[in-house]
Amino acid sequence: MELKNRFIRSAIWEELADEKGHVTAELIKHYIELAQGGVSTIITGFSSIMEFDQPTNNMNGIYDDVFIDEYKGLTTIVHEYNTNIIMQIVHGGSKWGPSAVEHLITKTTPKEMNKKDIKEVVQAFGDAAFRVKEAGFDGVQLHVAHGFLLSMFLNPYYNRRKDDYGGSIENRAKIVFESYKSVRDVVGEEFPVLVKVNSEDFMDQGLTAEDSLYVCKALSEMGVDLIEVSGGSYSSREGEGPIRGNLDKKEKQAYFKEYAARIAEEVDVPVALVGGNRNMDIMEEILNQTNIEYFSLARPFICEPDIINRWINGDIASARCKSCDGCFGVRNGCQYI
Ligand SMILES: Cc1cc2nc3c(=O)[nH]c(=O)nc-3n(C[C@H](O)[C@H](O)[C@H](O)COP(=O)(O)O)c2cc1C
């Protein structure tokens, strides 16, 4: 896959699919706007690999072969603008989890998965990736971050299992490695397979930076093509989740940079940094001083879908995004700018 620049649109739940996850005219329009805006690669909003698991409303589906033709239409249009499009695939862990532990925020308790369930999820990741490739996407990204199912397995607070999927980080990561392998076996060596991972969970008994590094190194050795480094989840301490506000001070921007820089130093695959990238000088400094090679942005594209063209054309003022999170549920777009 070739990238025309170092900017990636990180995954954003668009809330534009229909209630079963099917493509709508609005979703296509949204992606055309983004593809026209200059970004090298768009990562879709998280897309559900099992029909019963839809952690949010109107999210994209990829749980059935019927989706293949619908997405072919989408990828064809995006490619007309010389832009890559990658689908992010997810199991939300909304009803199934590693252990029957009540979620700190949603207060729901998932069913503790048995080994048959784990096998089904691993298989569903592979099946979804097959559809992604058939539909003409440029790559697939496994969502291993933000407290969804795979990230929950990595987290010792939510994963209390006593079998070989719980305990040590090697065990907690087993379902991640199996899902990656299931995807790779189906799409082959040449098709880009990306992961979005948490650098740390930022909560008591969450995934630590050391354990995250172990997971990234192992995935790198297994042949993953790019690691996008994020962090946190709904369960994180106040202000330490993946989507942070208050980025006026430059020091607060690019908030996972130390973690991503360390990972980039220790793995053999490209690393993208996501979270609070707003200013060209800061990104350039990170590019020059670390091994981080790509910069993912999410919220800035909601109010400025053409931000990359603006930067390319010489207006390098910071993203206009105020990082206020008023956009949550992109259907309404940015209400403040
Ligand atoms: C409305 C909204 C929806 C999001 N949906 C997803 C998603 O589907 N998958 C994902 O990995 N991250 C999702 N994120 C997180 C972003 O990809 C990104 O990690 C985070 O917003 C930090 O980057 P930013 O500061 O550039 O916004 C979402 C963020 C927002 C604001």
Ligand as a Chemical Component Dictionary entry (heavy atoms), coordinates in Angstrom:
data_LIG
# 
_chem_comp.id                   LIG 
_chem_comp.type                 NON-POLYMER 
_chem_comp.pdbx_formal_charge   0 
_chem_comp.three_letter_code    LIG 
# 
loop_
_chem_comp_atom.comp_id 
_chem_comp_atom.atom_id 
_chem_comp_atom.alt_atom_id 
_chem_comp_atom.type_symbol 
_chem_comp_atom.charge 
_chem_comp_atom.model_Cartn_x 
_chem_comp_atom.model_Cartn_y 
_chem_comp_atom.model_Cartn_z 
_chem_comp_atom.pdbx_ordinal 
LIG C1  C1  C 0 -17.067 10.462 17.563 1  
LIG C2  C2  C 0 -15.886 9.552  17.740 2  
LIG C3  C3  C 0 -15.977 8.214  17.351 3  
LIG C4  C4  C 0 -14.863 7.357  17.481 4  
LIG N1  N1  N 0 -14.953 6.064  17.004 5  
LIG C5  C5  C 0 -13.859 5.261  17.056 6  
LIG C6  C6  C 0 -13.874 3.963  16.472 7  
LIG O1  O1  O 0 -14.843 3.529  15.862 8  
LIG N2  N2  N 0 -12.741 3.213  16.583 9  
LIG C7  C7  C 0 -11.612 3.667  17.214 10 
LIG O2  O2  O 0 -10.620 2.962  17.247 11 
LIG N3  N3  N 0 -11.571 4.899  17.749 12 
LIG C8  C8  C 0 -12.643 5.701  17.678 13 
LIG N4  N4  N 0 -12.568 6.970  18.171 14 
LIG C9  C9  C 0 -11.294 7.442  18.737 15 
LIG C10 C10 C 0 -10.441 8.108  17.670 16 
LIG O3  O3  O 0 -10.080 7.247  16.610 17 
LIG C11 C11 C 0 -9.119  8.657  18.275 18 
LIG O4  O4  O 0 -8.383  7.573  18.808 19 
LIG C12 C12 C 0 -9.367  9.695  19.355 20 
LIG O5  O5  O 0 -10.469 10.539 19.025 21 
LIG C13 C13 C 0 -8.133  10.585 19.585 22 
LIG O6  O6  O 0 -7.734  11.243 18.408 23 
LIG P1  P1  P 0 -8.091  12.792 18.125 24 
LIG O7  O7  O 0 -7.529  13.569 19.300 25 
LIG O8  O8  O 0 -7.394  13.118 16.846 26 
LIG O9  O9  O 0 -9.562  12.911 18.058 27 
LIG C14 C14 C 0 -13.659 7.841  18.053 28 
LIG C15 C15 C 0 -13.585 9.191  18.447 29 
LIG C16 C16 C 0 -14.673 10.047 18.302 30 
LIG C17 C17 C 0 -14.541 11.482 18.721 31 
# 
loop_
_chem_comp_bond.comp_id 
_chem_comp_bond.atom_id_1 
_chem_comp_bond.atom_id_2 
_chem_comp_bond.value_order 
_chem_comp_bond.pdbx_ordinal 
LIG C1  C2  SING 1  
LIG C2  C3  SING 2  
LIG C2  C16 DOUB 3  
LIG C3  C4  DOUB 4  
LIG C4  N1  SING 5  
LIG C4  C14 SING 6  
LIG N1  C5  DOUB 7  
LIG C5  C6  SING 8  
LIG C5  C8  SING 9  
LIG C6  O1  DOUB 10 
LIG C6  N2  SING 11 
LIG N2  C7  SING 12 
LIG C7  O2  DOUB 13 
LIG C7  N3  SING 14 
LIG N3  C8  DOUB 15 
LIG C8  N4  SING 16 
LIG N4  C9  SING 17 
LIG N4  C14 SING 18 
LIG C9  C10 SING 19 
LIG C10 O3  SING 20 
LIG C10 C11 SING 21 
LIG C11 O4  SING 22 
LIG C11 C12 SING 23 
LIG C12 O5  SING 24 
LIG C12 C13 SING 25 
LIG C13 O6  SING 26 
LIG O6  P1  SING 27 
LIG P1  O7  DOUB 28 
LIG P1  O8  SING 29 
LIG P1  O9  SING 30 
LIG C14 C15 DOUB 31 
LIG C15 C16 SING 32 
LIG C16 C17 SING 33 
# 
